[in-house]
Amino acid sequence: MPSETPLLSVHAAVVFLAAVVIGLVMGGLMFLHDKSVPAAIATGLVAAGGSVPVLHKLIG
């Protein structure tokens, strides 16, 4: 049986999970504020993408 290596390390998985949570929260708050789905999606993506480098430095 070949040994299987994980696709992501635990550190990367935690960083991406935290970024997804931040993106969902920011997108949800923007939707509640503006009632605009495109603005909420854009805000969520920008917040998640912007938080990955910061979380990578903080977690680890």
N, C-alpha and C positions, 0 to 999 in steps of 0.2 A: 504494500500500500504506500503510495507516495504521500509525503507529508504536505499538508496544505498550509500555505501561508495566507494570513488574512489580507483582505483587500485594503483595509485601513488599519492603522494602529489605534490603540485605545485613545491616545491623545488627540489624533485627528478626528475620531468619531465624536468625542466630547466637544471639541471646538465646533464642528459642523452642527451638532445637535443644539448647542447653545445659540449659534447664529440663526438657525431655523426658528427657534423660540423667539429670539429678538425680532426677527423679521415678521413673524406672525403677530406678535404684540403690536409692533409699530404699524403694520398694515391694518390691523383691527381698529386701532385708535384713530388712524386716518380715515377709515371708512365711517366710523361713528361721528367724526367731526364734519367731513365733507359730503358724505353719502355718495361718493364717487368710487366705483370699482376700479377704473384704470389708475386713479391717483393712489388708491390703497395698495394695488399690486406694485406700482412703481416704488412707493415708499417702502414696502416690505422688502423688495429686492435690493434696493439701495442700502437699507439698514442692515440686512443680512450680509451683503457683500462687504460693506464697510466695517463690519464688526469682526470678520474673520481674522485679519491681521492683528487686531488689538487683542482678541481672545487668544490667538496663538502665542502672543508674548506673555499674557497674564496667566494662562493655564499651562503649567508645565515646569 
